[in-house]
Structure formats: structure tokens, C-alpha cells
Amino acid sequence: MSNLNAYLIFNGNCAEAMRFYERALGGKLELMMTARESPASDHVPAEALDQIMHARLALDGRHLMASDSMGMPSGEMKGFSLSLSYPTVEEATRIFEALAEGGQVTMALGKTFWSELFGMVTDRFGTPWMVNGGQMTS
């Protein structure tokens, strides 16, 4: 069996973003290694040694992974969204509101033909999210 997990690249704020996601999504941050802590630290520019080389957040059997761009510009996050689905409207609303804190709601939460609740938000770190809640409706 294979897994598809998202890997995000940040411009120097990976540690802050992953701690935010741990709180907002209720996951467990299993790993956060700086370039200085890695076996490859001798090959990393001095200005990037304190950036995150690899982070892993466990979320219900899946992982959200990330790193800093390590001195290379990563650009704006676009052309994708991370999609979350929750069994209840209440849980989806709580997660959506947490992700929206300091971010920008691009589609307010509302009923759709595929779920009781759906909304889109770009969080304060520039990551786009789609949040579903409740069962499919007829």
C-alpha cells in the first residue's frame, strides 16, 4: 500500500507554520530537524543552518511534511490546495476557523451539493486549504 502525503516548502518560517498546523489541526509534530542537526550540515550554507531541513506532522495516519527552501526561493504556493474532510460540521468549522486566523477566506463556509459544509481559506503562511464537513447531501 502506498500513501500520498503533502510536502510544503516555506521561505524561512517552516517551524512556525508546522507548530501552527499542529495546534490548528490537532496533529502531533513527530520531527523537526534543522539543517544544523542534519548529517549534511557541512554542505549547507551558514545562513541556512538554522532553517528546517525536514519536519513531519502526523495527522490521523497520514503525514504533512515540510521544510524551508534552504536559501533557494520557493515562490508563492499556488496551483494546489490541501483538502480536509471531517465527519461533522462542528469539527470542520473549528478547523476552518483555526486555519483562517490571520489568513484569508477565499470561499466562506456554506452548504454544497457534496457536503453539509465546504469552505476555502489561505492560511497566514500562504497555504491554500479546502475544508469539508458533514455527510454528503442529496
C-alpha positions in Angstrom: 0.0 0.0 0.0 1.3 3.5 -0.8 0.5 6.8 0.8 0.3 10.2 -0.8 1.4 12.9 1.6 1.8 16.6 1.0 5.2 18.3 1.3 5.3 22.0 1.7 8.2 24.4 1.1 8.4 27.6 3.2 10.6 30.7 2.9 12.2 30.5 6.4 9.0 30.1 8.5 8.6 26.4 8.4 9.0 25.9 12.2 6.3 28.5 12.9 3.9 27.0 10.3 4.3 23.5 11.5 3.7 24.4 15.1 0.6 26.3 14.0 -0.7 23.3 12.0 0.0 21.0 15.0 -2.3 23.2 17.1 -4.9 24.0 14.4 -5.3 20.5 13.0 -4.7 18.6 16.3 -1.8 16.5 14.9 1.5 15.5 16.5 4.7 17.0 15.3 7.0 14.0 15.2 10.1 15.5 13.7 11.5 19.0 13.1 15.2 18.9 12.1 17.3 22.0 11.3 20.0 21.9 8.7 22.5 22.2 11.5 21.2 19.0 13.1 21.4 17.0 9.8 24.2 14.7 8.7 24.5 17.0 5.7 25.2 20.2 7.7 28.7 20.5 6.2 27.1 21.1 2.8 24.6 23.8 3.9 25.3 27.5 3.6 25.9 29.1 7.0 22.9 31.4 6.6 20.6 28.3 6.2 21.9 26.2 9.1 19.0 27.2 11.4 16.3 26.6 8.8 14.2 23.5 8.9 15.6 20.7 6.7 12.7 18.4 7.4 9.5 18.4 9.5 6.8 15.8 9.8 3.4 16.2 11.4 1.2 13.1 11.9 -2.5 13.5 11.2 -4.8 10.5 11.5 -2.4 8.0 9.9 -1.2 10.5 7.3 1.7 13.0 7.3 2.1 16.6 6.4 5.8 17.2 5.7 7.6 20.4 5.1 11.0 22.2 5.0 12.4 25.6 4.5 13.6 26.4 1.0 17.2 26.4 2.3 18.2 29.6 0.7 16.6 28.9 -2.6 13.5 30.9 -3.4 10.4 28.7 -3.2 8.0 31.2 -4.6 4.3 31.6 -3.9 2.2 28.5 -3.1 -0.3 28.2 -5.9 -1.8 25.7 -8.2 -3.0 23.3 -5.4 -5.0 23.1 -2.2 -4.8 20.8 0.7 -8.2 19.2 1.2 -9.5 18.2 4.7 -12.7 16.3 5.3 -14.4 15.9 8.7 -17.4 13.8 9.8 -19.2 16.7 11.5 -20.0 20.3 10.6 -18.8 21.4 14.0 -15.3 19.8 13.6 -14.9 21.2 10.1 -16.0 24.7 11.3 -13.4 24.6 14.2 -10.6 23.6 11.9 -11.6 26.2 9.2 -11.7 29.0 11.7 -8.3 28.0 13.1 -6.7 28.0 9.7 -8.4 31.3 8.8 -6.8 33.0 11.9 -4.5 35.6 10.2 -5.2 34.2 6.8 -7.7 35.0 4.0 -11.0 33.2 3.5 -11.4 32.7 -0.2 -14.8 31.0 0.0 -16.9 31.2 3.1 -18.2 28.1 4.7 -21.5 27.0 3.2 -23.7 24.1 2.2 -22.8 22.4 -1.1 -24.3 19.6 -3.2 -21.5 17.3 -2.0 -21.3 18.0 1.7 -23.1 19.9 4.5 -20.3 22.4 4.7 -17.5 23.5 2.5 -15.1 26.5 2.5 -11.7 27.6 1.2 -9.0 29.5 3.1 -5.4 30.5 2.5 -3.7 30.5 5.9 -1.3 33.1 7.2 1.6 31.1 5.7 0.2 31.1 2.2 -1.0 27.5 2.2 -4.4 27.1 0.5 -6.9 24.7 2.2 -10.3 23.3 1.3 -12.4 22.1 4.3 -15.4 19.8 4.1 -17.7 18.8 6.9 -20.6 16.5 7.4 -22.1 13.8 5.2 -22.8 14.2 1.5 -26.3 15.6 0.9 -28.8 14.6 -1.7 
